Amino acid sequence: MINKHIFTLLFLCYAPISLLAQSEEIKNNTIFTNHTITDDTTYNNIKTLPLGRKTFFTSRAVGRFNRGITNYLFIPKKQWMGGMSASYANFDSKDSRMLLSLLKDFDFYGYTVKINPFIGYFFKDNQCVGAKLGYTRTMGRLGNLNLNIEDLDLSMKDMYLMEDIFSGTIFHRSYVGLDTHMRFAVFNETSLSVGHGSTRFTRGKDGEESRKDTRTTITEVQLGLNPGLSVFIMNNVSTEVSFGVLGLKYRNEKQKTNQEETGSHTSSGANFKINLFNINIGITIHI
């Protein structure tokens, strides 16, 4: 009888402990516990604590609702980052004969190069604000172009374009960590930039009376969204790739042709497509 009562008492003590243990998700010697946030917190805070050979992570749901999105800590607050991103794209008609078979005597070469040094500060986990300086050069040279399709006969030659733009940018970047080792993350960058520069466009050869030389002063303001991917390749060094998918731009141009004729033009608009000339690859140092 006494043994029966002892067995019953041990069972009553063991049952709640067993149920509590089953509420924890244990994988690969790692214990995960989930917590739901009901305020406006928009990221997951992950704390790593030594627990013998195990690691204890506390993850939180994103936003007001638990959608099953886990945002791991990628870069903690009170850190600085600095680096540079760059992009380059070119086009040469000699490499595109098959694609341009309809064009006769087509001779064109052009490129776009962009350099953006930047610095940022993490005021919050996975949240960064910063500033950039930018320089963009675009060059195009058309030696000759003949297009003859039925009644359409078009001929152009000896055209040249050179554009230089300097810009300053402020940005906010939000990261979403993808793994518990703080190596991979996606991010979205919202930026506001102001640029100023000049363009020179010529048509005709030097010495010809019909030669046109147009010089343009450019001022532009742009709001952009630039998603990307960041990967740590060393403890304090990461590499990233980003591309522009949305841009709102205002641009004002003032022109002068052959030092006599003058004119101005203002344009604005929105862009909702991936710009192949706005794909940037960069490297970042974190301190």
Rosetta blueprint (number, residue, H / E / L):
1 M L
2 I H
3 N H
4 K H
5 H H
6 I H
7 F H
8 T H
9 L H
10 L H
11 F H
12 L H
13 C H
14 Y H
15 A H
16 P H
17 I H
18 S H
19 L H
20 L H
21 A H
22 Q H
23 S L
24 E L
25 E E
26 I E
27 K E
28 N L
29 N L
30 T E
31 I E
32 F E
33 T E
34 N E
35 H E
36 T L
37 I L
38 T L
39 D L
40 D L
41 T L
42 T L
43 Y L
44 N L
45 N L
46 I L
47 K L
48 T L
49 L E
50 P E
51 L E
52 G L
53 R L
54 K E
55 T E
56 F E
57 F E
58 T E
59 S E
60 R E
61 A E
62 V L
63 G L
64 R L
65 F L
66 N L
67 R L
68 G L
69 I L
70 T E
71 N L
72 Y E
73 L L
74 F L
75 I L
76 P L
77 K L
78 K L
79 Q L
80 W E
81 M E
82 G E
83 G E
84 M E
85 S E
86 A E
87 S E
88 Y E
89 A E
90 N E
91 F E
92 D E
93 S H
94 K H
95 D H
96 S L
97 R L
98 M L
99 L L
100 L L
101 S L
102 L L
103 L E
104 K E
105 D E
106 F E
107 D E
108 F E
109 Y E
110 G E
111 Y E
112 T E
113 V E
114 K E
115 I E
116 N E
117 P E
118 F E
119 I E
120 G E
121 Y E
122 F E
123 F E
124 K E
125 D L
126 N L
127 Q E
128 C E
129 V E
130 G E
131 A E
132 K E
133 L E
134 G E
135 Y E
136 T E
137 R E
138 T E
139 M E
140 G E
141 R E
142 L E
143 G E
144 N E
145 L E
146 N E
147 L E
148 N E
149 I E
150 E L
151 D L
152 L E
153 D E
154 L E
155 S E
156 M E
157 K E
158 D E
159 M E
160 Y E
161 L E
162 M E
163 E E
164 D E
165 I E
166 F E
167 S E
168 G E
169 T E
170 I E
171 F E
172 H E
173 R E
174 S E
175 Y E
176 V E
177 G E
178 L L
179 D L
180 T L
181 H L
182 M L
183 R L
184 F E
185 A E
186 V E
187 F E
188 N E
189 E E
190 T E
191 S E
192 L E
193 S E
194 V E
195 G E
196 H E
197 G E
198 S E
199 T E
200 R E
201 F E
202 T E
203 R E
204 G L
205 K L
206 D L
207 G L
208 E L
209 E L
210 S L
211 R L
212 K E
213 D E
214 T E
215 R E
216 T E
217 T E
218 I E
219 T E
220 E E
221 V E
222 Q E
223 L E
224 G E
225 L E
226 N E
227 P E
228 G E
229 L E
230 S E
231 V E
232 F E
233 I E
234 M E
235 N L
236 N L
237 V E
238 S E
239 T E
240 E E
241 V E
242 S E
243 F E
244 G L
245 V L
246 L E
247 G E
248 L E
249 K E
250 Y E
251 R E
252 N E
253 E E
254 K E
255 Q E
256 K E
257 T E
258 N L
259 Q L
260 E L
261 E E
262 T E
263 G E
264 S E
265 H E
266 T E
267 S E
268 S E
269 G E
270 A E
271 N E
272 F L
273 K L
274 I L
275 N L
276 L H
277 F H
278 N H
279 I E
280 N E
281 I E
282 G E
283 I E
284 T E
285 I E
286 H E
287 I L
